[in-house]
Amino acid sequence: MDRTGGRLNNRLIGDPGVPAPRVREREAGGQEVGEQAVEARSTGEQVAGDVVLRPPPGPIMTGDLVDGRRVLGFGHHGGPLPRTQDAGHAADRLGDRLLLDGDEHASGPPERSADPADHPTLARAGLAPGHQLDDRRVHRASDIGPGLVELLDGLLYGPEAPRYLGNLVDRLTSDGHGVWLAGGAPRDLVAGGVPEVVRDLDATGTAPAGAFLRAVDEVLALDGDSAELPPRFSPRSLVCSVLTVHRDRRTLEYRGLGLTGLPYPATGTDLSQDAHQRDLTVNTLLYDPVRQLVLDPLGHALTDLGHEAEGPGRLLRLVPPGRPEDPVTCAELLLRAAKFLIRWETRPGLETTGLRDWVLQLPADLPARIDALDAGPDEWLRLATLWEAWVPGGPTAAQGESLRAFGPAASRLLDRLSRLDLRIDGAPPGGADEPETRDAPDGHLDHAPRVQQAPTARPDRSGDV
């Protein structure tokens, strides 16, 4: 693994030898033009007109072309892909489906292989991770803070980490995928925390769910020390979870980079689009453990964590990176923000102006809009279960008053949740805290349309990872 120095974006995963990109104009659809064509001639990349093609081999990425149609990303299907022969790509057998322009209008992912070998017309025109961000948003972890590399790497490679974690990163990297720590680990450690504050590990990457699960299966099969349980998978959210037997070490939760605009769960390979799906800008930081880089895809996370300030009173700004319209997504984002407001209520420098402005713009009848959905009752139960997991027993009177001061949408949402009964078939609240039943890793919202649960099924949960 490349764990040495070098130019920043030379060291981005999946882009060996590619020069650090500069800010350029791009055509509609995200393709770089002009200047990069000259760079490509010295890096083995192919040039087709003004479009630079990545050299094979490697996985398919968002922005590639198949039969002239642009690749959106990857969906998942529970059953095997129909084939004329028994042989086939293992990731396909685990459910990965390739999504192309036009598939956003279908009710579910098509029966289309995600194996590059099955697409002879594949043009690798999509932007690999190293070409998606300019140098201002890519930072050496060692430049951000002394000892940060050791703290972050220790979560994956340290003596207390299960051995499979480092092996899994190596395996995904060798398959041509990017993999990054996300959520609480980079956020809290960059903000000056210690590893003990990191509960479970969130990760994201370019590998779709089937490819990730295949890598986990093969790594765990060779790891006789950690004796992990089989990985678990939620088709509803595309979250893959790897648990330790006795929960005495951190759980790993993985979801591919987020992809919006489809009526079913899907992932892609675009760093910025993923960042816009997260709940707060402070949760958009990513850490590349192979190149020891901290990525700030939107360019706001380090500032909002007060990285430029000195001392214990430095700023911590809570701001949503996006403005979702779906009422359930808005309610979940509001509750996630409330979780952090309660967690950090005594922290000096907490700045909530941006969050307050967003909440005040939410419709005052937000609960009624959730009621109007076909799956309204199930969504209320899911939201209430999330809230109980994040704030057991609910907020104190003072905390509740502070949250209600954010406006009518927040006040009415809290009032509605306080009247809901979480018990399902006699199961007490908190009785289903296995990671595979959670909605999404910490900081990541699931923007896919809601799947109605059977009346006797426990709802998906999203624990505080």
C-alpha positions as CSV (number, residue, x, y, z in Angstrom):
1,M,0.0,0.0,0.0
2,D,1.1,3.6,-0.7
3,R,1.6,5.0,2.8
4,T,4.2,7.5,1.9
5,G,4.2,11.1,0.7
6,G,3.6,12.5,-2.8
7,R,1.4,15.0,-4.5
8,L,-2.0,15.0,-3.0
9,N,-4.2,13.7,-5.8
10,N,-1.5,11.4,-7.1
11,R,-2.3,9.4,-4.0
12,L,-6.1,9.3,-4.4
13,I,-7.3,5.7,-4.5
14,G,-7.9,4.3,-7.9
15,D,-5.8,6.9,-9.7
16,P,-2.2,5.6,-9.7
17,G,0.1,8.0,-11.6
18,V,-2.6,10.5,-12.5
19,P,-1.4,14.1,-12.0
20,A,-3.1,16.3,-9.5
21,P,-6.2,17.8,-11.3
22,R,-6.7,21.5,-11.7
23,V,-10.0,23.3,-11.8
24,R,-11.4,23.1,-15.3
25,E,-14.6,23.7,-17.2
26,R,-16.6,20.6,-17.7
27,E,-19.3,19.7,-20.2
28,A,-22.8,18.9,-19.1
29,G,-22.7,15.5,-17.6
30,G,-19.5,16.1,-15.7
31,Q,-16.8,15.2,-18.3
32,E,-13.6,17.1,-18.2
33,V,-12.4,18.8,-21.4
34,G,-9.4,20.4,-23.0
35,E,-6.4,20.5,-20.7
36,Q,-6.7,17.0,-19.3
37,A,-6.5,15.5,-22.8
38,V,-2.9,16.7,-22.9
39,E,-2.2,15.2,-19.4
40,A,-3.8,11.9,-20.5
41,R,-1.2,11.2,-23.2
42,S,1.4,10.9,-20.5
43,T,-0.6,8.7,-18.1
44,G,-1.9,5.9,-20.3
45,E,-5.4,7.4,-20.6
46,Q,-7.1,7.4,-23.9
47,V,-8.6,10.5,-25.5
48,A,-11.8,10.3,-27.6
49,G,-12.5,13.8,-28.8
50,D,-12.7,16.0,-25.7
51,V,-13.5,13.1,-23.4
52,V,-10.7,11.4,-21.5
53,L,-11.1,7.7,-21.0
54,R,-9.7,5.8,-18.0
55,P,-7.4,2.9,-19.0
56,P,-8.7,-0.6,-18.3
57,P,-9.0,-2.7,-16.2
58,G,-11.0,-1.6,-13.3
59,P,-14.7,-1.4,-12.2
60,I,-17.4,0.6,-13.9
61,M,-17.9,4.1,-12.5
62,T,-20.6,6.8,-12.7
63,G,-20.3,8.7,-15.9
64,D,-19.0,5.8,-18.0
65,L,-20.8,4.9,-21.2
66,V,-22.4,1.6,-22.1
67,D,-24.1,1.4,-25.5
68,G,-23.9,5.2,-25.6
69,R,-25.9,5.5,-22.4
70,R,-24.4,7.2,-19.3
71,V,-23.8,5.0,-16.2
72,L,-25.7,6.3,-13.2
73,G,-24.5,3.8,-10.6
74,F,-25.6,0.6,-9.1
75,G,-28.8,-0.9,-7.7
76,H,-29.4,-4.2,-6.0
77,H,-31.6,-7.1,-6.7
78,G,-32.2,-10.0,-4.2
79,G,-32.2,-12.7,-6.8
80,P,-29.5,-14.0,-9.1
81,L,-28.9,-12.5,-12.6
82,P,-30.4,-14.7,-15.3
83,R,-27.5,-16.1,-17.5
84,T,-27.1,-18.6,-20.2
85,Q,-24.3,-20.2,-18.3
86,D,-23.7,-21.0,-14.6
87,A,-20.5,-19.0,-14.6
88,G,-20.7,-15.3,-13.9
89,H,-19.4,-12.4,-12.0
90,A,-19.6,-13.0,-8.2
91,A,-20.9,-9.5,-7.6
92,D,-23.7,-10.1,-10.0
93,R,-24.7,-13.3,-8.1
94,L,-24.8,-11.2,-5.0
95,G,-27.2,-8.8,-6.6
96,D,-25.3,-5.8,-8.1
97,R,-27.2,-4.3,-11.1
98,L,-25.8,-1.6,-13.4
99,L,-28.0,1.5,-13.8
100,L,-28.0,3.7,-16.9
101,D,-29.7,6.9,-18.0
102,G,-33.4,6.2,-18.2
103,D,-33.4,3.6,-15.3
104,E,-34.5,6.4,-13.0
105,H,-38.0,6.0,-14.5
106,A,-38.3,2.3,-13.7
107,S,-39.8,0.8,-10.6
108,G,-36.7,-1.2,-9.8
109,P,-33.2,-1.9,-10.9
110,P,-33.0,-3.7,-14.3
111,E,-31.5,-7.2,-14.8
112,R,-28.3,-5.8,-16.1
113,S,-24.8,-7.1,-15.1
114,A,-22.4,-4.8,-13.3
115,D,-19.4,-6.8,-14.6
116,P,-17.3,-4.7,-17.1
117,A,-16.6,-7.9,-19.0
118,D,-20.3,-8.2,-19.9
119,H,-20.2,-4.7,-21.7
120,P,-18.0,-4.7,-24.7
121,T,-19.0,-1.2,-25.6
122,L,-18.0,0.2,-22.2
123,A,-16.2,3.6,-22.5
124,R,-14.5,4.5,-19.3
125,A,-15.4,8.2,-19.5
126,G,-16.5,8.7,-15.9
127,L,-14.4,10.7,-13.4
128,A,-12.3,8.5,-11.1
129,P,-12.1,9.9,-7.5
130,G,-8.8,11.6,-8.1
131,H,-10.3,13.8,-10.8
132,Q,-13.4,14.8,-8.9
133,L,-11.9,17.2,-6.3
134,D,-9.3,19.9,-6.7
135,D,-6.4,20.2,-4.3
136,R,-8.2,22.7,-2.1
137,R,-10.5,19.9,-0.9
138,V,-7.8,17.2,-0.5
139,H,-5.5,17.4,2.5
140,R,-2.8,15.3,4.0
141,A,-4.0,14.1,7.4
142,S,-0.6,14.9,8.8
143,D,-1.0,18.6,7.9
144,I,-4.4,18.8,9.7
145,G,-3.1,17.8,13.1
146,P,-0.2,16.1,14.8
147,G,-0.9,12.4,15.4
148,L,-4.1,12.4,13.3
149,V,-2.7,9.7,11.0
150,E,-1.9,7.4,13.9
151,L,-5.3,7.9,15.4
152,L,-7.3,7.2,12.2
153,D,-5.1,4.4,11.1
154,G,-5.2,2.8,14.5
155,L,-8.9,2.3,14.0
156,L,-8.2,-0.1,11.1
157,Y,-4.6,-1.3,11.6
158,G,-4.0,-0.8,15.4
159,P,-3.5,-3.7,17.9
160,E,-7.2,-3.4,19.1
161,A,-8.6,-3.5,15.6
162,P,-9.8,-6.8,14.1
163,R,-7.2,-8.0,11.6
164,Y,-9.8,-8.3,8.8
165,L,-10.3,-4.5,8.6
166,G,-6.9,-3.7,7.1
167,N,-7.1,-6.8,4.9
168,L,-10.5,-5.7,3.6
169,V,-9.2,-2.2,2.7
170,D,-6.3,-3.9,0.8
171,R,-8.7,-6.2,-1.0
172,L,-11.0,-3.4,-2.1
173,T,-8.1,-1.4,-3.2
174,S,-6.7,-4.2,-5.3
175,D,-10.0,-4.5,-7.0
176,G,-9.7,-0.9,-8.1
177,H,-12.2,0.5,-5.6
178,G,-11.9,3.5,-3.4
179,V,-12.8,3.1,0.3
180,W,-12.9,5.8,2.9
181,L,-13.8,6.1,6.6
182,A,-16.8,8.4,7.0
183,G,-19.1,9.8,9.6
184,G,-18.0,10.0,13.2
185,A,-14.4,8.8,13.0
186,P,-13.0,11.5,10.8
187,R,-15.3,14.1,12.2
188,D,-14.5,13.5,15.9
189,L,-10.8,12.9,15.5
190,V,-10.2,15.9,13.2
191,A,-12.1,17.9,15.8
192,G,-9.6,16.9,18.5
193,G,-11.3,13.9,19.9
194,V,-9.8,10.6,21.0
195,P,-10.4,7.1,19.5
196,E,-12.5,6.2,22.6
197,V,-15.3,8.5,21.4
198,V,-15.6,6.6,18.1
199,R,-18.2,3.9,18.7
200,D,-18.6,1.9,15.5
201,L,-16.9,2.5,12.1
202,D,-18.7,3.9,9.1
203,A,-17.1,3.5,5.7
204,T,-18.1,4.4,2.1
205,G,-16.6,3.7,-1.3
206,T,-17.0,3.0,-4.9
207,A,-17.8,-0.7,-4.5
208,P,-21.5,-1.5,-4.8
209,A,-23.0,-3.7,-2.1
210,G,-22.5,-7.1,-3.9
211,A,-18.8,-6.4,-4.6
212,F,-18.3,-5.3,-1.0
213,L,-20.0,-8.4,0.4
214,R,-17.9,-10.6,-1.9
215,A,-14.7,-9.0,-0.6
216,V,-15.9,-9.4,3.0
217,D,-16.7,-13.1,2.5
218,E,-13.3,-13.8,1.0
219,V,-11.4,-11.8,3.6
220,L,-13.2,-13.4,6.5
221,A,-12.7,-16.8,5.1
222,L,-8.9,-16.3,5.3
223,D,-9.0,-14.6,8.8
224,G,-8.8,-17.2,11.5
225,D,-8.2,-14.8,14.3
226,S,-11.1,-12.4,14.5
227,A,-13.7,-15.1,13.9
228,E,-16.3,-12.6,12.7
229,L,-20.0,-13.3,12.2
230,P,-21.2,-13.4,8.6
231,P,-21.8,-10.0,7.1
232,R,-25.3,-8.7,7.1
233,F,-27.1,-6.6,4.5
234,S,-30.2,-4.4,4.4
235,P,-31.7,-4.3,0.8
236,R,-33.7,-1.3,2.0
237,S,-30.7,1.0,2.6
238,L,-27.9,-1.0,0.9
239,V,-26.0,-0.9,4.2
240,C,-23.5,-3.8,4.8
241,S,-22.6,-4.6,8.4
242,V,-19.7,-6.7,9.7
243,L,-20.1,-7.5,13.4
244,T,-17.7,-8.9,16.0
245,V,-18.9,-12.0,17.9
246,H,-19.2,-10.4,21.3
247,R,-19.6,-6.8,20.2
248,D,-16.4,-6.1,22.2
249,R,-14.9,-4.3,19.2
250,R,-16.3,-1.8,16.8
251,T,-18.8,-2.9,14.1
252,L,-18.0,-1.9,10.5
253,E,-20.9,-0.4,8.5
254,Y,-20.4,0.2,4.8
255,R,-22.6,1.9,2.2
256,G,-21.5,2.8,-1.3
257,L,-21.3,6.5,-2.2
258,G,-24.8,8.0,-2.3
259,L,-26.8,8.4,-5.4
260,T,-30.0,10.4,-5.7
261,G,-32.9,10.7,-8.1
262,L,-33.9,7.1,-8.3
263,P,-37.1,5.5,-6.9
264,Y,-35.2,2.7,-5.3
265,P,-31.9,2.4,-3.2
266,A,-28.8,2.9,-5.3
267,T,-25.2,3.9,-5.0
268,G,-22.7,5.6,-7.3
269,T,-19.0,6.7,-7.4
270,D,-19.4,10.5,-7.1
271,L,-17.9,12.0,-3.9
272,S,-19.8,15.3,-4.1
273,Q,-23.2,13.8,-4.7
274,D,-22.6,11.5,-1.7
275,A,-21.7,14.5,0.5
276,H,-24.9,16.3,-0.4
277,Q,-26.8,13.3,1.0
278,R,-25.3,13.6,4.4
279,D,-27.1,15.2,7.3
280,L,-24.6,17.9,8.3
281,T,-21.6,19.4,6.6
282,V,-19.4,18.2,9.5
283,N,-20.3,14.7,8.6
284,T,-19.1,15.0,5.0
285,L,-15.4,14.4,5.8
286,L,-13.8,11.3,4.4
287,Y,-10.5,9.6,5.3
288,D,-8.5,7.6,2.8
289,P,-6.5,5.1,4.9
290,V,-4.4,4.0,2.0
291,R,-3.1,7.4,1.0
292,Q,-3.6,9.0,4.5
293,L,-5.7,11.9,3.0
294,V,-8.6,13.8,4.4
295,L,-11.2,14.7,1.7
296,D,-13.6,17.6,2.1
297,P,-15.8,17.1,-1.0
298,L,-17.9,20.2,-0.4
299,G,-15.2,22.4,1.0
300,H,-17.1,23.2,4.2
301,A,-16.5,20.5,6.7
302,L,-13.1,21.6,8.0
303,T,-14.3,25.2,8.4
304,D,-17.5,24.1,10.1
305,L,-15.4,21.9,12.5
306,G,-13.4,25.0,13.4
307,H,-10.2,23.6,12.0
308,E,-8.8,27.0,11.2
309,A,-9.4,28.3,14.8
310,E,-7.2,27.6,17.8
311,G,-8.1,26.6,21.3
312,P,-10.9,24.7,23.0
313,G,-13.6,27.3,22.1
314,R,-13.3,27.0,18.4
315,L,-16.4,27.1,16.2
316,L,-18.6,24.0,15.6
317,R,-21.2,24.9,13.0
318,L,-24.2,22.7,12.3
319,V,-25.5,23.2,8.7
320,P,-27.3,20.7,6.4
321,P,-25.4,20.4,3.1
322,G,-28.6,19.8,1.1
323,R,-32.3,20.9,1.1
324,P,-34.4,17.7,0.7
325,E,-38.1,18.0,-0.1
326,D,-39.4,14.6,0.9
327,P,-41.2,15.1,4.2
328,V,-39.8,12.0,5.8
329,T,-36.3,12.8,4.8
330,C,-36.8,16.3,6.2
331,A,-38.1,14.9,9.5
332,E,-35.2,12.4,9.8
333,L,-32.6,15.1,9.0
334,L,-34.2,17.4,11.7
335,L,-34.0,14.6,14.3
336,R,-30.4,13.8,13.4
337,A,-29.5,17.4,13.9
338,A,-31.4,17.4,17.2
339,K,-29.3,14.4,18.3
340,F,-26.1,16.4,17.7
341,L,-27.6,19.5,19.4
342,I,-28.2,17.5,22.5
343,R,-24.9,15.7,22.3
344,W,-22.9,19.0,21.9
345,E,-25.2,21.3,23.9
346,T,-22.4,22.2,26.4
347,R,-19.7,22.6,23.8
348,P,-18.3,26.2,23.5
349,G,-18.6,27.7,20.0
350,L,-21.6,25.8,18.9
351,E,-23.1,27.7,16.0
352,T,-26.7,26.8,14.9
353,T,-27.7,29.8,12.7
354,G,-27.6,27.9,9.5
355,L,-29.5,24.9,11.0
356,R,-32.1,27.2,12.5
357,D,-32.7,29.0,9.1
358,W,-33.2,25.6,7.4
359,V,-35.7,24.4,10.1
360,L,-37.7,27.7,9.9
361,Q,-38.1,27.1,6.2
362,L,-39.7,23.7,6.7
363,P,-43.5,23.5,6.4
364,A,-45.2,23.9,9.7
365,D,-47.5,21.0,8.8
366,L,-44.6,18.6,8.3
367,P,-46.3,15.9,10.4
368,A,-49.5,16.1,8.3
369,R,-47.5,15.7,5.1
370,I,-46.0,12.4,6.5
371,D,-49.6,11.3,7.4
372,A,-50.6,11.8,3.8
373,L,-48.0,9.3,2.5
374,D,-49.1,5.7,1.8
375,A,-46.6,4.4,4.3
376,G,-47.2,7.1,6.8
377,P,-47.9,4.9,9.9
378,D,-44.8,2.8,9.2
379,E,-42.7,5.9,8.7
380,W,-43.9,7.3,12.0
381,L,-42.9,4.1,13.7
382,R,-39.5,4.2,12.1
383,L,-38.9,7.8,13.0
384,A,-39.9,7.2,16.6
385,T,-37.6,4.2,16.8
386,L,-34.8,6.3,15.5
387,W,-35.5,9.0,18.0
388,E,-35.6,6.6,20.9
389,A,-32.3,5.0,19.8
390,W,-30.6,8.4,19.5
391,V,-32.1,10.1,22.6
392,P,-33.2,7.3,24.9
393,G,-36.1,8.4,27.0
394,G,-36.5,11.5,25.0
395,P,-35.0,15.0,25.7
396,T,-35.2,16.6,29.0
397,A,-37.7,19.4,29.6
398,A,-35.0,22.1,29.0
399,Q,-33.7,20.3,25.9
400,G,-37.2,19.9,24.5
401,E,-37.8,23.6,25.0
402,S,-34.6,24.5,23.2
403,L,-35.5,22.2,20.3
404,R,-39.0,23.6,20.0
405,A,-37.6,27.1,19.8
406,F,-36.3,26.2,16.3
407,G,-39.8,26.7,14.9
408,P,-43.2,25.1,14.4
409,A,-42.0,22.2,12.3
410,A,-39.6,21.1,15.0
411,S,-42.2,21.6,17.8
412,R,-45.0,19.7,16.1
413,L,-42.6,16.9,15.1
414,L,-41.5,16.4,18.7
415,D,-45.1,16.5,20.0
416,R,-46.2,13.9,17.5
417,L,-43.3,11.6,18.3
418,S,-44.0,11.9,22.1
419,R,-47.4,10.4,21.5
420,L,-46.3,7.3,19.6
421,D,-46.0,3.8,21.1
422,L,-42.9,2.0,19.9
423,R,-43.9,-1.4,20.9
424,I,-44.4,-3.9,18.1
425,D,-45.9,-7.3,18.8
426,G,-44.9,-6.9,22.4
427,A,-41.2,-6.1,21.6
428,P,-39.9,-3.2,23.8
429,P,-38.2,-0.2,22.4
430,G,-34.6,-0.8,21.6
431,G,-35.1,-4.5,21.3
432,A,-33.8,-4.7,17.7
433,D,-30.4,-2.9,17.7
434,E,-28.6,-5.1,15.4
435,P,-26.7,-3.0,12.8
436,E,-28.2,-4.7,9.8
437,T,-31.6,-3.3,10.7
438,R,-30.4,0.3,10.8
439,D,-31.3,2.8,8.0
440,A,-27.9,4.1,7.2
441,P,-24.5,4.8,8.8
442,D,-24.1,7.8,11.0
443,G,-24.5,11.1,9.1
444,H,-25.9,9.5,5.9
445,L,-29.5,9.9,4.9
446,D,-31.3,7.4,2.7
447,H,-33.1,9.4,0.0
448,A,-34.7,6.5,-1.7
449,P,-38.5,6.3,-1.5
450,R,-39.7,4.5,1.6
451,V,-40.5,0.9,1.4
452,Q,-43.6,0.0,3.3
453,Q,-43.0,-2.6,6.0
454,A,-45.2,-5.5,6.7
455,P,-47.4,-4.8,9.8
456,T,-45.6,-7.4,11.9
457,A,-42.1,-6.5,10.8
458,R,-39.8,-4.4,12.9
459,P,-38.8,-1.2,11.2
460,D,-35.3,-0.4,10.0
461,R,-33.3,1.5,12.6
462,S,-30.3,3.7,12.4
463,G,-28.3,3.6,15.5
464,D,-25.8,6.2,16.5
465,V,-22.6,4.8,14.9
